Amino acid sequence: MIQKLNVASLLPLLALIGIAALTFWLKESASPPPARMDEAQRHSPDATAENFVVLRFDANGDLRYRLVADAMTHYPDDDSSHVEMPRLTSYRPKSPEITLSGKSAIITEQGKRVLVREDVALTRAASAGNPALVVRTPELVVLPDEGRAFNQHPVRITQGENWLTGVGLQMDNNQSTFALRSHVRGEYLRKAKPSDPR
């Protein structure tokens, strides 16, 4: 059986819905807009350290690398650490130690990626009668756990009296190799043998 609804009986319900809608609208229009964090607030440090040393060991307990720096600031939003005057030394079995320094660095990916900037110097220690090898460049990306470093910047490499310049470096500490991508120039002085009539 179909009954006809009396519009008059719906008026209290419609009035109640209208009051609820009006209350919601007033609340929303009177509330201040949500606070917007500016870039400085989003990227603010949660920890700092000065004159510190960080050591990282492998699964066997052998020292893999040592980081010494004047200061470090950690930012939680991207889990990065900004370091002043870093000096990173990498230790590998049966390989000469490599020391990397610069005026600043950004460490990301929980220490797996390090961007060293400004007056970067990378030195592979002397070994087996070979003098130390020194790489100088404005900026270098280092993957300490992988033993690799690379960039797309001008590079100057010296080892004793020998020198090499170019643009774009690929360095593999595990293989004790490096490669320059372009604009390569250099001078290599062959060691004199005892029988040479020099």
Secondary structure per residue as TSV (DSSP state, phi and psi in degrees):
chain	resnum	aa	ss	phi	psi
A	1	M	-	360.0	127.3
A	2	I	-	-92.7	127.3
A	3	Q	-	-107.2	145.0
A	4	K	-	-84.6	133.0
A	5	L	-	-83.6	139.5
A	6	N	-	-90.1	118.3
A	7	V	H	-57.5	-34.3
A	8	A	H	-63.1	-31.0
A	9	S	H	-74.6	-19.3
A	10	L	H	-86.7	-13.8
A	11	L	H	-58.2	-43.2
A	12	P	H	-61.9	-39.2
A	13	L	H	-66.5	-44.1
A	14	L	H	-62.7	-38.9
A	15	A	H	-64.6	-40.6
A	16	L	H	-64.8	-42.3
A	17	I	H	-63.5	-41.7
A	18	G	H	-62.3	-42.5
A	19	I	H	-64.6	-40.5
A	20	A	H	-63.9	-43.0
A	21	A	H	-64.8	-41.9
A	22	L	H	-64.4	-39.7
A	23	T	H	-62.7	-44.8
A	24	F	H	-61.8	-43.8
A	25	W	H	-64.0	-43.3
A	26	L	H	-63.0	-41.3
A	27	K	H	-62.7	-45.4
A	28	E	H	-66.8	-40.3
A	29	S	H	-75.1	-26.3
A	30	A	H	-85.4	-19.5
A	31	S	S	-73.7	141.3
A	32	P	-	-68.9	152.1
A	33	P	-	-62.7	151.0
A	34	P	-	-58.4	141.1
A	35	A	-	-63.6	133.1
A	36	R	-	-104.7	124.4
A	37	M	-	-80.4	132.5
A	38	D	-	-80.9	174.8
A	39	E	H	-59.4	-38.2
A	40	A	H	-64.5	-37.3
A	41	Q	H	-71.6	-38.0
A	42	R	H	-68.3	-37.4
A	43	H	T	-107.1	66.0
A	44	S	-	-114.4	144.6
A	45	P	-	-72.0	152.2
A	46	D	S	-117.4	-8.1
A	47	A	E	-157.1	146.4
A	48	T	E	-137.1	155.9
A	49	A	E	-147.2	150.9
A	50	E	E	-128.9	144.6
A	51	N	E	46.7	65.4
A	52	F	E	-120.6	166.2
A	53	V	E	-132.4	132.2
A	54	V	E	-121.2	129.4
A	55	L	E	-114.4	139.0
A	56	R	E	-125.6	131.1
A	57	F	E	-114.4	156.4
A	58	D	-	-88.8	-175.2
A	59	A	T	-63.9	-24.0
A	60	N	T	-87.6	-1.8
A	61	G	S	87.2	7.8
A	62	D	-	-84.0	141.4
A	63	L	E	-66.4	125.9
A	64	R	E	-98.0	-46.9
A	65	Y	E	-155.1	160.8
A	66	R	E	-130.3	126.9
A	67	L	E	-114.7	125.2
A	68	V	E	-121.3	135.9
A	69	A	E	-154.1	162.2
A	70	D	E	-75.2	-40.1
A	71	A	E	-157.4	154.0
A	72	M	E	-143.7	139.1
A	73	T	E	-125.3	127.7
A	74	H	E	-103.3	137.1
A	75	Y	E	-116.3	118.9
A	76	P	T	-73.4	-24.1
A	77	D	T	-63.7	-35.9
A	78	D	T	-121.7	9.9
A	79	D	T	52.7	42.4
A	80	S	E	-107.6	155.7
A	81	S	E	-124.6	129.4
A	82	H	E	-102.6	124.5
A	83	V	E	-119.4	139.2
A	84	E	E	-105.6	133.2
A	85	M	S	52.4	56.3
A	86	P	-	-76.5	151.3
A	87	R	E	-139.3	106.2
A	88	L	E	-108.6	123.6
A	89	T	E	-113.5	126.6
A	90	S	E	-105.1	134.4
A	91	Y	-	-117.3	128.2
A	92	R	-	-131.7	141.4
A	93	P	T	-59.8	135.8
A	94	K	T	59.1	24.0
A	95	S	S	-132.8	147.1
A	96	P	-	-64.5	146.8
A	97	E	-	-69.3	150.3
A	98	I	E	-120.0	131.1
A	99	T	E	-116.4	131.4
A	100	L	E	-122.1	132.0
A	101	S	E	-138.8	159.4
A	102	G	-	-168.4	179.7
A	103	K	S	-81.3	-27.4
A	104	S	E	-153.6	164.8
A	105	A	E	-155.0	153.8
A	106	I	E	-121.1	122.1
A	107	I	E	-104.9	125.5
A	108	T	E	-131.7	177.3
A	109	E	G	53.8	43.8
A	110	Q	G	54.8	41.5
A	111	G	G	86.6	1.4
A	112	K	T	-82.9	-16.2
A	113	R	E	-135.0	128.4
A	114	V	E	-128.9	124.5
A	115	L	E	-103.5	110.6
A	116	V	E	-99.9	134.2
A	117	R	E	-130.4	155.2
A	118	E	E	68.2	110.9
A	119	D	E	52.5	53.0
A	120	V	E	-76.3	132.9
A	121	A	E	-130.2	126.9
A	122	L	E	-119.8	123.4
A	123	T	E	-122.1	121.5
A	124	R	E	-95.1	124.2
A	125	A	-	-60.3	152.8
A	126	A	-	-63.2	146.6
A	127	S	B	-159.5	149.4
A	128	A	T	46.1	46.1
A	129	G	T	80.0	-0.1
A	130	N	B	-96.5	134.8
A	131	P	-	-69.4	166.7
A	132	A	-	-60.3	145.5
A	133	L	E	-103.9	127.5
A	134	V	E	-120.8	127.3
A	135	V	E	-111.8	129.4
A	136	R	E	-123.1	134.8
A	137	T	E	-162.0	160.6
A	138	P	E	-73.3	-27.8
A	139	E	E	-157.1	144.6
A	140	L	E	-149.6	135.1
A	141	V	E	-95.5	128.6
A	142	V	E	-122.2	133.8
A	143	L	E	-111.4	88.4
A	144	P	T	-58.2	-42.8
A	145	D	T	-66.2	-30.2
A	146	E	T	-90.0	-12.1
A	147	G	T	70.2	30.2
A	148	R	E	-124.6	155.7
A	149	A	E	-146.7	149.9
A	150	F	E	-159.5	162.2
A	151	N	-	-164.5	-178.6
A	152	Q	S	-125.9	28.6
A	153	H	S	-112.7	167.2
A	154	P	E	-59.7	142.8
A	155	V	E	-135.6	141.2
A	156	R	E	-126.5	126.0
A	157	I	E	-117.9	131.0
A	158	T	E	-128.5	145.9
A	159	Q	E	-147.2	103.5
A	160	G	T	62.9	-126.6
A	161	E	T	-88.3	-7.9
A	162	N	E	-81.6	146.1
A	163	W	E	-146.2	157.0
A	164	L	E	-150.3	135.7
A	165	T	E	-127.0	157.1
A	166	G	E	178.0	-171.3
A	167	V	E	-127.3	130.9
A	168	G	E	84.8	109.0
A	169	L	E	-111.2	137.5
A	170	Q	E	-124.7	119.8
A	171	M	E	-127.6	134.3
A	172	D	E	-125.0	107.8
A	173	N	T	-70.5	-28.9
A	174	N	T	-65.6	-38.8
A	175	Q	T	-95.5	-4.4
A	176	S	T	54.7	45.4
A	177	T	E	-127.3	157.6
A	178	F	E	-146.5	156.9
A	179	A	E	-142.3	143.1
A	180	L	E	-108.4	138.9
A	181	R	E	-81.6	-38.8
A	182	S	E	-155.5	168.8
A	183	H	E	52.7	44.3
A	184	V	E	-85.2	130.4
A	185	R	E	-140.9	154.7
A	186	G	E	-178.6	179.5
A	187	E	E	-143.6	125.9
A	188	Y	-	-121.6	122.4
A	189	L	-	-99.8	114.6
A	190	R	-	-67.0	137.6
A	191	K	-	-67.9	135.3
A	192	A	-	-73.7	131.6
A	193	K	-	-82.9	155.4
A	194	P	T	-56.8	-29.1
A	195	S	T	-84.1	-9.2
A	196	D	S	-65.8	138.6
A	197	P	-	-79.1	20.8
A	198	R	-	-59.7	360.0
